[in-house]
């Protein structure tokens, strides 16, 4: 699922992080992404769940769940950064994800027309547990070695490379990939 990001330079672009837990990072958090914070009140977590790949229409959230969601997101930033830079994960980050994943996740159901849905209303705790379980699947699964940070200058977006050759370098070809091509072209012209 592609997200449309709106950076400070005003040029929006599409970004597919490849997995739910990395999609959650885009909601704000630590470092350079702290100023992109979107989770200010409990209803913001419900809005994120609606526009995310979860597509949940109805989520009941509390202030405590929002606090726990932000703590999980901080741990996910740590795990993703450690994975990208080849470091051993910090035990506190691993513990935070495991703790969040221990709660009951979203419950899948089949609709009358044979499609997959979720039991509604969902709770913020179920959303948090589902994101944490997705992180465990990513960081311990077959794509763990394909977690990447964008190779673009001044871009720290993190994604999982699900391409067949495993050679994705950019958060988005229309943004960082294109900027690289333009710089390379100008360099060759000089």
VEXZANU-442089 format. One line per field, with one value per atom (N, C-alpha, C): atom name; x, y, z; residue in three letters. Coordinates in pm, 1 decimal. Example, Ala and Ser with C-alpha at 12.3 -4.5 7.8 and 13.67 -1.06 7.14 Angstrom:
BEGIN
atome	[N;CA;C;N;CA;C]
px	[1319.0;1230.0;1320.0;1285.0;1367.0;1290.0]
py	[-569.0;-450.0;-330.0;-225.0;-106.0;3.0]
pz	[780.0;780.0;780.0;708.0;714.0;787.0]
residu	[ALA;ALA;ALA;SER;SER;SER]
END
This chain:
BEGIN
atome	[N;CA;C;N;CA;C;N;CA;C;N;CA;C;N;CA;C;N;CA;C;N;CA;C;N;CA;C;N;CA;C;N;CA;C;N;CA;C;N;CA;C;N;CA;C;N;CA;C;N;CA;C;N;CA;C;N;CA;C;N;CA;C;N;CA;C;N;CA;C;N;CA;C;N;CA;C;N;CA;C;N;CA;C;N;CA;C;N;CA;C;N;CA;C;N;CA;C;N;CA;C;N;CA;C;N;CA;C;N;CA;C;N;CA;C;N;CA;C;N;CA;C;N;CA;C;N;CA;C;N;CA;C;N;CA;C;N;CA;C;N;CA;C;N;CA;C;N;CA;C;N;CA;C;N;CA;C;N;CA;C;N;CA;C;N;CA;C;N;CA;C;N;CA;C;N;CA;C;N;CA;C;N;CA;C;N;CA;C;N;CA;C;N;CA;C;N;CA;C;N;CA;C;N;CA;C;N;CA;C;N;CA;C;N;CA;C;N;CA;C;N;CA;C;N;CA;C;N;CA;C;N;CA;C;N;CA;C;N;CA;C;N;CA;C;N;CA;C;N;CA;C;N;CA;C;N;CA;C;N;CA;C;N;CA;C;N;CA;C;N;CA;C;N;CA;C;N;CA;C;N;CA;C;N;CA;C;N;CA;C;N;CA;C;N;CA;C;N;CA;C;N;CA;C;N;CA;C;N;CA;C;N;CA;C;N;CA;C;N;CA;C;N;CA;C;N;CA;C;N;CA;C;N;CA;C;N;CA;C;N;CA;C;N;CA;C;N;CA;C;N;CA;C;N;CA;C;N;CA;C;N;CA;C;N;CA;C;N;CA;C;N;CA;C;N;CA;C;N;CA;C;N;CA;C;N;CA;C;N;CA;C;N;CA;C;N;CA;C;N;CA;C;N;CA;C;N;CA;C;N;CA;C;N;CA;C;N;CA;C;N;CA;C;N;CA;C;N;CA;C;N;CA;C;N;CA;C;N;CA;C;N;CA;C;N;CA;C;N;CA;C;N;CA;C;N;CA;C;N;CA;C;N;CA;C;N;CA;C;N;CA;C;N;CA;C;N;CA;C;N;CA;C;N;CA;C;N;CA;C;N;CA;C;N;CA;C;N;CA;C;N;CA;C;N;CA;C;N;CA;C;N;CA;C;N;CA;C;N;CA;C;N;CA;C;N;CA;C;N;CA;C;N;CA;C;N;CA;C;N;CA;C;N;CA;C;N;CA;C;N;CA;C;N;CA;C;N;CA;C;N;CA;C;N;CA;C;N;CA;C;N;CA;C;N;CA;C;N;CA;C;N;CA;C;N;CA;C;N;CA;C;N;CA;C;N;CA;C;N;CA;C;N;CA;C;N;CA;C;N;CA;C;N;CA;C;N;CA;C;N;CA;C;N;CA;C;N;CA;C;N;CA;C;N;CA;C;N;CA;C;N;CA;C;N;CA;C;N;CA;C;N;CA;C;N;CA;C;N;CA;C;N;CA;C]
px	[84.7;0.0;88.9;62.2;139.0;77.1;162.4;120.1;158.1;85.5;126.3;183.7;312.3;380.7;391.3;387.6;390.0;505.4;627.4;742.3;738.2;829.3;832.0;858.5;924.2;952.8;828.9;717.2;591.3;568.7;662.9;648.9;607.1;480.3;427.6;476.6;485.8;527.7;469.8;467.4;418.4;533.8;503.1;602.1;535.0;594.2;544.4;649.5;625.8;723.0;725.5;624.6;625.0;563.1;540.6;484.2;418.8;326.1;248.1;334.4;428.1;507.6;595.0;646.2;725.6;635.6;514.1;415.6;384.5;381.7;352.8;460.5;584.3;692.4;664.4;595.9;570.6;476.6;415.0;324.7;399.9;531.0;610.9;715.1;751.8;841.1;966.1;1078.4;1207.3;1291.2;1394.0;1490.8;1427.5;1468.0;1420.5;1270.4;1208.5;1065.7;978.8;1038.3;959.8;868.8;914.4;830.4;716.3;712.1;600.8;497.2;506.0;416.4;270.0;198.5;56.8;-31.8;28.3;-48.8;-50.3;-144.6;-154.1;-261.8;-363.8;-474.9;-523.8;-600.2;-643.5;-711.7;-791.9;-860.7;-762.2;-641.4;-540.8;-494.0;-487.4;-451.0;-559.9;-684.6;-795.7;-790.3;-757.3;-746.6;-632.8;-518.7;-407.6;-451.3;-521.9;-566.5;-661.4;-736.2;-829.0;-756.3;-652.5;-582.9;-465.8;-428.7;-318.6;-365.9;-275.9;-313.6;-412.0;-434.6;-538.1;-676.9;-695.6;-822.7;-939.4;-915.0;-1020.3;-1111.3;-1239.0;-1336.1;-1368.2;-1360.6;-1406.7;-1305.2;-1236.9;-1140.1;-1166.5;-1189.6;-1206.0;-1069.4;-1022.2;-890.1;-898.0;-796.6;-786.4;-652.5;-637.2;-510.7;-398.3;-428.1;-326.4;-281.0;-374.8;-338.9;-253.6;-283.3;-201.4;-58.7;-43.9;88.9;163.2;91.9;154.5;189.7;106.5;135.7;262.7;277.6;398.3;522.4;508.2;621.6;661.5;562.1;591.5;660.8;611.8;671.6;817.5;848.1;986.6;1073.4;1021.0;1094.9;1114.2;1013.3;1024.4;1129.0;1135.3;1240.9;1377.3;1390.7;1517.4;1552.5;1455.9;1480.8;1513.9;1439.2;1463.4;1601.3;1636.1;1768.5;1880.4;1861.8;1962.9;1976.3;1864.9;1868.6;1938.9;1903.5;1960.9;2111.7;2156.8;2299.0;2376.6;2314.5;2384.0;2418.4;2342.8;2368.7;2276.5;2319.3;2235.9;2122.4;1999.4;1888.1;1904.6;1861.7;1865.6;1759.6;1795.5;1699.6;1571.4;1581.5;1462.0;1364.0;1415.3;1328.3;1262.3;1339.5;1285.4;1177.2;1205.3;1107.3;979.1;992.3;874.4;786.5;849.1;772.1;708.0;782.4;726.6;609.9;623.9;516.9;391.1;408.8;293.8;228.7;308.7;256.2;181.6;202.0;138.4;-11.9;-59.1;-202.7;-277.1;-407.6;-485.4;-482.3;-455.1;-451.5;-592.3;-598.3;-724.1;-775.5;-906.1;-966.2;-1017.0;-962.0;-1010.1;-1142.2;-1225.4;-1351.0;-1372.1;-1455.1;-1492.2;-1632.5;-1647.1;-1777.2;-1865.6;-1993.6;-2090.5;-2052.5;-1982.5;-1941.9;-1802.8;-1750.8;-1625.5;-1499.8;-1510.0;-1392.5;-1344.5;-1221.8;-1163.5;-1192.2;-1227.1;-1252.5;-1201.1;-1233.1;-1195.0;-1318.7;-1319.8;-1428.5;-1426.8;-1542.6;-1553.0;-1648.9;-1629.0;-1516.2;-1391.4;-1278.6;-1149.4;-1108.0;-1010.3;-956.8;-816.0;-771.2;-634.1;-534.9;-565.7;-476.5;-462.1;-571.0;-564.2;-479.8;-493.1;-412.4;-265.1;-231.9;-93.3;-37.3;-113.4;-67.4;-45.5;-132.7;-119.7;4.7;32.2;154.1;277.3;275.4;390.2;413.5;308.0;322.1;377.0;334.7;389.0;539.6;581.5;724.2;802.8;747.1;815.2;829.6;723.7;730.6;837.7;843.8;941.7;1083.7;1111.4;1249.2;1303.6;1216.8;1264.6;1238.2;1177.1;1135.5;1230.8;1186.4;1272.0;1312.6;1240.1;1275.4;1353.4;1395.1;1468.0;1593.9;1662.0;1784.7;1756.8;1630.6;1594.9;1532.7;1546.9;1503.6;1610.0;1568.2;1662.4;1624.3;1724.8;1703.0;1725.7;1645.3;1658.2;1801.0;1855.1;1991.3;1998.3;1885.6;1883.2;1948.5;2003.7;2061.7;1952.4;1981.1;1888.7;1753.6;1747.5;1622.2;1646.5;1569.1;1586.2;1464.9;1383.8;1269.7;1317.8;1247.3;1284.9;1176.3;1218.9;1125.4;1182.1;1097.5;1143.4;1141.4;1252.5;1267.5;1207.4;1089.8;1023.2;1038.3;1123.2;1144.0;1213.8;1190.8;1249.9;1402.9;1470.6;1617.2;1671.5;1587.5;1634.5;1727.8;1702.0;1794.4;1733.0;1619.6;1556.7;1646.5;1668.4;1755.4;1683.1;1569.8;1505.9;1370.7;1336.1;1201.8;1098.9;1133.2;1043.6;1126.4;1101.4;1172.2;1130.6;1006.5;961.9;1022.0;1084.2;1146.2;1297.8;1343.4;1487.9;1556.7;1491.4;1550.3;1566.7;1466.8;1473.5;1579.6;1586.8;1688.9;1829.1;1849.3;1979.2;2009.4;1911.9;1930.8;1963.3;1894.4;1919.8;2061.1;2103.5;2240.5;2344.4;2321.5;2415.6;2423.4;2309.1;2305.3;2382.0;2356.2;2426.4;2575.8;2613.2;2755.3;2823.7;2753.5;2810.5;2822.0;2727.1;2731.5;2847.0;2886.9;2998.9;3124.5]
py	[-118.0;0.0;123.9;213.1;336.8;445.4;517.9;634.6;757.7;865.1;991.5;1075.8;1108.2;1187.0;1331.5;1420.7;1564.9;1628.3;1623.3;1681.1;1833.8;1891.8;2037.6;2112.7;2048.9;2120.3;2136.1;2075.7;2093.6;2002.0;1914.5;1823.6;1686.1;1656.1;1529.4;1413.8;1296.3;1178.2;1053.0;944.4;816.1;736.5;665.6;584.5;456.1;343.1;214.4;152.5;153.5;94.5;-58.2;-119.6;-263.6;-346.3;-288.3;-363.9;-268.8;-321.2;-240.7;-172.2;-245.0;-185.7;-70.9;-79.4;30.9;145.6;114.6;218.3;300.6;235.2;304.5;408.1;384.0;479.0;615.6;617.8;742.8;835.1;783.3;866.2;964.7;962.5;1057.4;984.2;1043.6;972.0;1043.9;982.2;1025.9;1094.1;1162.0;1222.0;1320.8;1312.1;1406.8;1394.8;1284.6;1266.1;1311.8;1365.1;1415.5;1530.2;1612.0;1725.2;1682.3;1554.3;1502.9;1431.3;1450.4;1381.5;1400.3;1288.5;1293.8;1237.2;1175.9;1113.6;1205.6;1298.6;1396.1;1359.6;1292.1;1255.0;1116.7;1048.8;911.8;896.1;993.1;982.7;976.9;1030.6;1026.1;883.5;801.7;660.8;590.3;622.0;564.0;610.1;737.3;787.8;717.7;697.1;626.8;485.3;416.3;279.2;276.3;384.1;389.9;409.9;493.7;522.2;428.1;348.7;253.5;132.7;39.5;-82.7;-166.8;-132.7;-201.3;-164.8;-38.4;7.4;-5.4;15.0;-1.3;120.3;96.4;205.4;250.8;159.1;190.3;138.3;232.1;196.6;284.4;221.5;294.1;301.7;422.5;439.0;522.0;503.8;579.0;650.4;739.5;810.7;713.8;613.3;514.0;435.9;400.2;327.9;414.8;542.5;633.4;637.5;644.3;644.6;515.1;401.4;272.8;261.6;318.4;317.1;395.8;511.2;591.9;520.9;451.3;375.4;263.3;195.3;91.6;152.2;264.5;328.3;364.9;415.1;447.4;321.9;211.3;84.4;36.7;56.0;15.2;98.3;229.5;311.8;256.7;218.0;162.4;31.9;-59.5;-188.8;-171.7;-85.3;-63.4;-2.3;96.8;158.8;59.4;-22.6;-124.5;-223.3;-265.1;-360.3;-299.7;-175.4;-107.6;-91.1;-62.8;-35.2;-156.0;-273.9;-396.9;-411.2;-344.7;-353.6;-457.3;-506.9;-596.2;-513.1;-562.2;-483.5;-460.0;-343.2;-310.9;-392.3;-452.2;-534.2;-458.6;-331.1;-254.5;-245.1;-231.4;-225.5;-361.0;-467.7;-602.8;-629.6;-592.8;-613.8;-535.3;-411.7;-328.3;-390.7;-441.1;-504.1;-633.3;-714.6;-839.5;-813.2;-712.7;-678.5;-635.0;-551.2;-504.0;-618.9;-711.2;-823.1;-925.4;-922.2;-1020.0;-997.1;-878.1;-848.1;-911.2;-930.0;-985.4;-892.7;-947.1;-866.0;-846.6;-779.2;-764.7;-902.0;-919.3;-1047.4;-1045.9;-1133.4;-1138.4;-1213.9;-1173.9;-1243.4;-1247.6;-1342.7;-1349.5;-1288.8;-1200.8;-1138.7;-1232.6;-1199.6;-1282.6;-1298.5;-1198.1;-1207.2;-1269.1;-1330.8;-1404.4;-1321.5;-1196.5;-1110.7;-1110.7;-1070.1;-1063.2;-926.2;-926.3;-803.2;-821.9;-727.9;-734.6;-710.8;-770.0;-746.5;-599.0;-536.0;-394.1;-380.7;-285.9;-193.6;-260.1;-216.0;-262.0;-168.7;-212.0;-126.0;-81.7;25.2;70.4;-37.2;-111.5;-219.5;-326.8;-357.8;-457.3;-405.8;-278.1;-218.5;-226.4;-189.6;-191.6;-333.8;-431.3;-570.5;-619.0;-580.4;-622.4;-562.8;-435.4;-371.3;-440.1;-468.8;-534.4;-674.6;-749.1;-883.7;-876.7;-775.7;-755.5;-728.0;-650.6;-622.3;-748.9;-833.4;-959.7;-1043.9;-1050.6;-1124.8;-1067.0;-933.8;-870.8;-893.8;-858.7;-860.8;-999.6;-1102.0;-1239.9;-1327.3;-1270.0;-1348.2;-1339.9;-1388.7;-1397.4;-1261.5;-1154.0;-1022.2;-937.0;-995.3;-919.0;-854.4;-923.9;-868.7;-772.5;-747.7;-654.7;-525.7;-502.4;-374.7;-272.6;-165.9;-66.7;74.5;159.5;302.7;364.0;461.6;525.0;574.6;552.0;593.8;740.6;808.6;949.8;1038.1;1149.8;1246.6;1301.3;1306.5;1363.5;1294.7;1167.1;1091.4;969.7;959.3;847.5;755.4;757.8;667.8;523.4;437.2;296.3;213.3;114.0;28.5;-112.3;-207.0;-343.4;-364.2;-411.0;-433.7;-569.2;-566.2;-689.7;-717.9;-639.6;-662.2;-797.0;-857.1;-988.0;-984.9;-887.8;-889.5;-836.5;-771.7;-719.1;-601.1;-516.4;-406.8;-268.0;-258.8;-128.4;-41.9;83.3;174.7;297.5;329.7;458.2;440.3;539.5;539.8;548.6;626.6;647.8;689.5;627.3;668.7;809.1;848.4;981.0;1091.5;1058.5;1160.2;1139.0;1055.2;1038.0;972.5;874.1;811.0;909.8;992.0;1092.3;1197.9;1241.4;1340.1;1286.2;1157.8;1095.9;1094.1;1056.9;1053.9;1192.3;1294.7;1431.8;1474.6;1447.1;1483.1;1410.1;1281.3;1202.8;1257.4;1292.0;1346.3;1480.2;1565.9;1696.9;1678.8;1582.2;1555.4;1507.5;1421.9;1373.9;1486.1;1579.5;1691.7;1786.5;1796.6;1887.0;1824.7]
pz	[0.0;0.0;0.0;-90.0;-99.7;-14.3;55.7;132.1;52.4;69.6;11.1;123.3;112.8;215.3;169.3;265.5;238.6;314.7;261.7;333.0;333.2;408.7;425.5;295.9;199.5;74.3;-13.0;28.4;-41.8;-160.4;-190.6;-304.1;-250.8;-262.4;-212.8;-300.7;-240.3;-315.5;-252.3;-330.8;-282.4;-222.1;-113.6;-44.3;1.8;-32.2;14.8;105.9;237.2;329.6;323.6;264.5;243.4;353.3;470.2;580.9;681.2;757.6;850.9;955.7;1015.0;1123.2;1074.1;953.0;899.4;854.0;815.4;783.2;908.3;1023.5;1149.2;1181.8;1139.1;1165.6;1104.5;992.7;921.2;1000.5;1106.5;1187.3;1275.9;1271.3;1351.2;1432.1;1543.2;1631.2;1669.5;1640.8;1693.2;1585.9;1630.3;1538.3;1443.2;1317.1;1216.4;1191.3;1231.7;1208.0;1324.6;1430.0;1542.6;1500.2;1406.5;1363.1;1271.9;1233.2;1153.6;1240.9;1370.8;1464.2;1424.9;1413.6;1380.6;1490.8;1590.8;1699.1;1821.3;1822.8;1931.9;2033.8;1990.6;2079.0;2037.4;2125.1;2094.2;1958.3;1918.4;1789.2;1672.8;1691.0;1584.2;1557.2;1661.5;1641.4;1560.9;1589.1;1512.7;1367.6;1344.8;1206.8;1133.0;1202.8;1139.2;1098.3;1187.8;1158.1;1038.8;1018.1;904.9;772.6;771.0;644.7;619.3;718.2;702.2;623.2;602.2;530.9;611.1;739.7;817.0;766.0;728.5;675.2;772.1;900.7;1001.5;1006.4;996.1;998.4;1140.1;1234.7;1369.3;1472.0;1539.1;1643.3;1764.2;1877.8;2004.0;2070.7;2098.8;2157.6;2284.9;2369.3;2494.3;2498.6;2594.4;2611.4;2646.8;2727.8;2763.6;2640.4;2553.2;2430.6;2338.7;2332.8;2252.9;2306.8;2437.3;2499.6;2467.4;2475.7;2444.8;2296.7;2210.2;2066.2;2036.7;2101.4;2079.8;2134.5;2246.5;2301.8;2205.7;2147.5;2048.9;1928.4;1881.2;1764.0;1790.6;1909.4;1945.2;1940.8;1994.5;1990.5;1846.6;1762.7;1622.1;1548.7;1576.7;1518.0;1558.2;1685.8;1732.6;1663.8;1656.3;1590.9;1443.2;1376.8;1233.8;1210.8;1291.8;1279.9;1307.1;1409.3;1440.0;1324.8;1266.6;1155.9;1034.9;1002.0;885.7;899.9;1019.3;1041.7;1094.7;1091.5;1127.0;1274.5;1360.7;1504.8;1568.3;1681.4;1761.1;1820.2;1814.7;1869.3;2019.5;2062.5;2205.5;2277.1;2389.7;2464.7;2502.3;2533.9;2571.2;2454.3;2333.2;2215.9;2190.8;2203.3;2185.2;2289.8;2415.0;2522.6;2496.6;2448.3;2422.1;2313.4;2207.7;2100.0;2149.4;2221.3;2272.6;2367.7;2452.9;2546.9;2470.9;2370.1;2291.9;2215.0;2165.9;2087.3;2172.3;2303.7;2392.0;2407.4;2377.9;2388.6;2270.8;2284.6;2171.9;2050.5;1930.9;1808.5;1751.5;1638.6;1566.7;1526.7;1528.7;1496.5;1352.7;1267.9;1129.4;1121.7;1027.1;999.8;849.5;806.8;666.2;652.7;555.5;532.5;452.5;442.9;370.0;222.9;167.2;26.8;9.4;116.8;107.3;116.8;160.4;175.2;319.1;336.9;470.3;530.6;657.7;731.1;873.6;958.7;1099.8;1184.8;1304.1;1397.9;1436.0;1432.2;1468.0;1585.4;1670.9;1669.0;1724.6;1675.8;1727.8;1841.3;1917.6;2023.0;1984.6;2046.0;2024.3;2064.1;2169.4;2213.3;2106.3;2037.3;1929.7;1813.1;1782.1;1675.1;1712.2;1835.7;1882.8;1875.2;1922.8;1921.1;1778.2;1688.1;1548.3;1484.6;1512.5;1460.7;1518.8;1648.1;1712.6;1656.0;1632.8;1575.1;1432.4;1359.2;1225.6;1233.0;1332.5;1350.3;1380.8;1464.2;1496.6;1370.1;1290.7;1163.9;1071.9;1063.6;974.7;1024.0;1147.9;1197.9;1226.8;1225.0;1244.8;1123.1;1019.4;903.3;785.4;671.4;552.5;494.3;529.3;476.1;576.2;686.0;788.2;731.6;642.7;584.5;470.1;441.8;334.8;388.7;517.6;574.6;537.9;473.5;420.5;462.5;461.1;475.8;338.1;302.7;172.4;152.1;33.2;0.4;-40.1;-40.6;-77.2;27.6;-18.8;74.0;164.7;293.0;391.7;395.2;367.5;375.4;463.5;567.2;660.4;661.1;555.0;549.6;541.8;611.9;619.0;552.9;474.9;402.1;398.5;362.5;338.6;188.3;136.7;-7.1;-41.9;-100.8;-140.0;-289.5;-356.6;-499.2;-520.7;-635.0;-663.4;-653.8;-717.7;-708.3;-575.1;-495.4;-367.2;-382.8;-481.6;-510.8;-493.2;-425.2;-403.9;-316.6;-357.9;-284.3;-233.0;-293.3;-266.3;-197.5;-116.7;-58.2;-169.8;-272.2;-385.0;-505.8;-618.5;-740.4;-782.1;-752.0;-793.7;-709.0;-595.6;-512.0;-506.9;-418.1;-398.0;-516.9;-578.4;-696.1;-810.0;-832.6;-937.9;-905.8;-782.0;-743.5;-770.9;-740.9;-766.6;-916.7;-996.6;-1141.6;-1197.2;-1147.8;-1194.0;-1157.0;-1032.3;-989.7;-1072.9;-1098.5;-1177.7;-1321.5;-1376.5;-1512.2;-1518.0;-1423.0;-1420.6;-1401.6;-1319.9;-1296.6;-1424.9;-1501.2;-1626.9;-1728.7;-1727.5;-1822.9;-1796.9;-1672.5;-1638.5;-1688.7]
residu	[UNK;UNK;UNK;UNK;UNK;UNK;UNK;UNK;UNK;UNK;UNK;UNK;UNK;UNK;UNK;UNK;UNK;UNK;UNK;UNK;UNK;UNK;UNK;UNK;UNK;UNK;UNK;UNK;UNK;UNK;UNK;UNK;UNK;UNK;UNK;UNK;UNK;UNK;UNK;UNK;UNK;UNK;UNK;UNK;UNK;UNK;UNK;UNK;UNK;UNK;UNK;UNK;UNK;UNK;UNK;UNK;UNK;UNK;UNK;UNK;UNK;UNK;UNK;UNK;UNK;UNK;UNK;UNK;UNK;UNK;UNK;UNK;UNK;UNK;UNK;UNK;UNK;UNK;UNK;UNK;UNK;UNK;UNK;UNK;UNK;UNK;UNK;UNK;UNK;UNK;UNK;UNK;UNK;UNK;UNK;UNK;UNK;UNK;UNK;UNK;UNK;UNK;UNK;UNK;UNK;UNK;UNK;UNK;UNK;UNK;UNK;UNK;UNK;UNK;UNK;UNK;UNK;UNK;UNK;UNK;UNK;UNK;UNK;UNK;UNK;UNK;UNK;UNK;UNK;UNK;UNK;UNK;UNK;UNK;UNK;UNK;UNK;UNK;UNK;UNK;UNK;UNK;UNK;UNK;UNK;UNK;UNK;UNK;UNK;UNK;UNK;UNK;UNK;UNK;UNK;UNK;UNK;UNK;UNK;UNK;UNK;UNK;UNK;UNK;UNK;UNK;UNK;UNK;UNK;UNK;UNK;UNK;UNK;UNK;UNK;UNK;UNK;UNK;UNK;UNK;UNK;UNK;UNK;UNK;UNK;UNK;UNK;UNK;UNK;UNK;UNK;UNK;UNK;UNK;UNK;UNK;UNK;UNK;UNK;UNK;UNK;UNK;UNK;UNK;UNK;UNK;UNK;UNK;UNK;UNK;UNK;UNK;UNK;UNK;UNK;UNK;UNK;UNK;UNK;UNK;UNK;UNK;UNK;UNK;UNK;UNK;UNK;UNK;UNK;UNK;UNK;UNK;UNK;UNK;UNK;UNK;UNK;UNK;UNK;UNK;UNK;UNK;UNK;UNK;UNK;UNK;UNK;UNK;UNK;UNK;UNK;UNK;UNK;UNK;UNK;UNK;UNK;UNK;UNK;UNK;UNK;UNK;UNK;UNK;UNK;UNK;UNK;UNK;UNK;UNK;UNK;UNK;UNK;UNK;UNK;UNK;UNK;UNK;UNK;UNK;UNK;UNK;UNK;UNK;UNK;UNK;UNK;UNK;UNK;UNK;UNK;UNK;UNK;UNK;UNK;UNK;UNK;UNK;UNK;UNK;UNK;UNK;UNK;UNK;UNK;UNK;UNK;UNK;UNK;UNK;UNK;UNK;UNK;UNK;UNK;UNK;UNK;UNK;UNK;UNK;UNK;UNK;UNK;UNK;UNK;UNK;UNK;UNK;UNK;UNK;UNK;UNK;UNK;UNK;UNK;UNK;UNK;UNK;UNK;UNK;UNK;UNK;UNK;UNK;UNK;UNK;UNK;UNK;UNK;UNK;UNK;UNK;UNK;UNK;UNK;UNK;UNK;UNK;UNK;UNK;UNK;UNK;UNK;UNK;UNK;UNK;UNK;UNK;UNK;UNK;UNK;UNK;UNK;UNK;UNK;UNK;UNK;UNK;UNK;UNK;UNK;UNK;UNK;UNK;UNK;UNK;UNK;UNK;UNK;UNK;UNK;UNK;UNK;UNK;UNK;UNK;UNK;UNK;UNK;UNK;UNK;UNK;UNK;UNK;UNK;UNK;UNK;UNK;UNK;UNK;UNK;UNK;UNK;UNK;UNK;UNK;UNK;UNK;UNK;UNK;UNK;UNK;UNK;UNK;UNK;UNK;UNK;UNK;UNK;UNK;UNK;UNK;UNK;UNK;UNK;UNK;UNK;UNK;UNK;UNK;UNK;UNK;UNK;UNK;UNK;UNK;UNK;UNK;UNK;UNK;UNK;UNK;UNK;UNK;UNK;UNK;UNK;UNK;UNK;UNK;UNK;UNK;UNK;UNK;UNK;UNK;UNK;UNK;UNK;UNK;UNK;UNK;UNK;UNK;UNK;UNK;UNK;UNK;UNK;UNK;UNK;UNK;UNK;UNK;UNK;UNK;UNK;UNK;UNK;UNK;UNK;UNK;UNK;UNK;UNK;UNK;UNK;UNK;UNK;UNK;UNK;UNK;UNK;UNK;UNK;UNK;UNK;UNK;UNK;UNK;UNK;UNK;UNK;UNK;UNK;UNK;UNK;UNK;UNK;UNK;UNK;UNK;UNK;UNK;UNK;UNK;UNK;UNK;UNK;UNK;UNK;UNK;UNK;UNK;UNK;UNK;UNK;UNK;UNK;UNK;UNK;UNK;UNK;UNK;UNK;UNK;UNK;UNK;UNK;UNK;UNK;UNK;UNK;UNK;UNK;UNK;UNK;UNK;UNK;UNK;UNK;UNK;UNK;UNK;UNK;UNK;UNK;UNK;UNK;UNK]
END
